[in-house]
Amino acid sequence: MYFYRKDMEKSGFRTQVLARHFQGYSCDKSRTTLISSSPCLSYVPPEFSEKPFSFDVELMRKLMDGHNVEDRNWLFNLMVQSNLFNRKLRGGKVFVVPDYNQSMEQQREITMKRIGFLLDHGVFKGWLTGQGVESELRKLALLEVAAIFDHSLAIKLGVHFFLWGGAVQFFGTKRHHDKWLSATENYVVKGCFSMTELGHGSNVRGIETVTTYDSSTGEFVINTPCESAQKYWIGGAALHATHTIVFSQLIINGKNEGVHAFIAQIRDADGNICPNIRIADCGHKIGLNGVDNGRIWFDNIRIPRDNLLNSVADVSPNGEYLSSIKDPDQRFGAFMAPLTSGRVTIAAAAVYSAKVGLAIAIRYSLTRRAFSITPNSNEVLLLDYPSHQHRLLPLLAKTYAMSFAANYLKMLYVKRTPDLSKTLHVVSSAFKAILTWHNMRTLQECREACGGQGLKTENRIGQLKGEFDVQSTFEGDNNVLMQQVSKALLAEYVAANKKNKPFRELGLDHMNKPRPVIPWQLTSATLRNSQFQNDIFFLRERDLLERFAAEVSKYQLQGYNKEMASVVNYQLAEDLGRAFADRSIFQTFVEAEMSSGDASFKSILSLLRTTYVMSTLDEDAAFLRYGYLTPENAASVRQEIPKLCSEMRPHALALVTAFGIPDAFLSPIAFDWIAANSWS
């Protein structure tokens, strides 16, 4: 509760403060009391000052993590106990945070030492040789823990196991599995993944590296024909990798058969660069300096015919091109389908990064005070200011929503079937974009909410911005991914209408039902009703898809091809992609609520869901732009958010505690920031 004095009282109070200040000022060095004394600030742990938790935070963590909680705890404890993870005592607590004051070279060296430590302790057991859903979920969980400690460590592991190892698994056949998977799991070979080029990133079809086949020797010949074809940003290439997956145009008998994947050795066992290979360092970056990104040129290197990863296509000893997939577009799609693993792991890591930022910022705001509201009263906790609540608590609700979305995406991935390839591609593209954008926005707000303390590297949040910024563009530029989502939705729409059949895929079955009607006047009860929330997300996606289809059709009638007609309608495409993502995330939240089974979760999850929905409605102009909300209803939404924030406020500590991130992986300002900064 806050108290406000009248304007005259405020003026009088300020005048008295200034008068006391000037009266106390003196050049006399012997004068010891310049202002009236006041007790020093003291730190009170929020666990003592906040109300008891209203729900079981351990059960909530299990719901949030979704899987392998014990495995996560095991790896957390393993890292905390080793000095390799930069244990430091601050304010009476031990923290493990990478030393970003180290040089780029030192960061790379320590990252490899940490990988060796994890290897020796069995962390990677079964990451490539294990079978089944449980094995894959364990791998994903442990990778997420690694990312909480250091994004560089997670990226080094991701490139080696998910990109190099995943390519061997999914593009290769038994001969490749037998030769490479166990050796990769045990780091006998160190793999990297050469897809991106200086001249081509998202447009993989356009890469310029060329491979031909020499039937007289039974070898493929890989060449970098021009500078723009040099492989670029290849994680692990600058120093450590011994082998790489090379993505290249395959030319057989003068015909380009499209992009294919090959295994090539780039270093020997002693770390010497192989003949006809040139490697250069990409240099220092704004983050991820523990990853040795490099550039690679291939000067007509020769590799055995067996080094073509041949699950999709093969070349016979006499040089005949063989593939059961005759359509080049479908063949390219088959090559790209397994690469969704990168988007899955990136989306999940982004959520955990946001959790770290919020846990630090909210804990700090529960102990840091600023300004008194009444004379001679205590200063007010930051999180007791409505404006501070509005900055952090909607992001907290969104992070819960995105956590459930990431869990859904992971389960879709580990239980994938050929029939789900399209759904997995579209959902992973949408979630990767939305979740990584959310992470960057959250980290920026948390950094600002911590004031000057947010700038300190040891307090993590500012550094995390640089470490995770890359997520917006690697494994697919977010804006490009969202346009791919819209094109996939358009294809579903056109196919359903052309065949006069109901919608079945990509969650569009809601379009088989009558068009939702939004009440003309929205009360607080209506805004908090899950059916209304469901309806407005459905209405927005449905209407935008219909508009997008109509605009593309209009441009096609004017002579534009389908691709160009989509390009010129990029604004609608972006709105539609976001509508699909928001609706899908909302549905995963509802499913998580229904599956929770704990009665104490009912009210808090409902509150979080509503806060997520209201902040989404408030922030996206599409709801007003296209008339899904009237100006009056938009105002009602905006007025509801402070109420929701005030209701979330008593649960703030419990909600970040439920993230399950050990204290050591947060930062000094999340705890006794006075002791952490004391002279000693």
Buried (B, 14 or more C-beta within 10 A) or exposed (E): EEEEEEEEEEEEBEEEEEEEEEEEEEEEEEEEEEEEEEEEEEBEEBEEEBEEBEBBBEBBBBBBBBBBBEBBEBBBEBBBEBEBBBBBEBBEBEBBBBEBEBEBEEBBBBBBEBBEBBBEBEBBBBBBBBEEEEBBBBBBBBBBBBBBBBBBBBBBBBBBBBBBBBBBBBBBEEEBBEBBBEBBBEBEBBBBBBBBBBBBBBEBEEBBBBBBBEBEEBBBBBBBEEEEBBBBBBBBBBBBBBBBBBBBBBBBEEEEBBBBBBBBBBBEEEEEEBEBBEBEEBEEBEBBBBBBBBBBBBEEBBBEBBBBBBBBBBBEEEBEBEBEBEEBEEBBBBBBBBBBBBBBBBBBBBBBBBBBBBBBBBBBBBBBEEEEBEEEEEEBBBBBBBEBBBBBBBBBBBBBBBBBBBBBBBBBBBEBEEEBBBBBBBBBBBBBBBBBBBBBBBBBBBBEBBEEBBEBBBBBBBBBBBBBBBBBBBBBBBBBBBBBBBBBBBBBBBEBEEEEEEBEBBBBEBBEEEEBEBEEEBEEEBBBBBEBBBBBBBBBBBBBBBBBBEBBBEBBEEEBEBEEBBBEBEEBBBBBBBBBBBBBBBBBBBEBBEEBEBEBBEEBBEBBBBBBBBBBBBEBEBBBEBEBBBEEBBEBBEEBBBBBBBBBBEBBBBBBBBBBBBBBBBBBBBBBBBBBBEEE
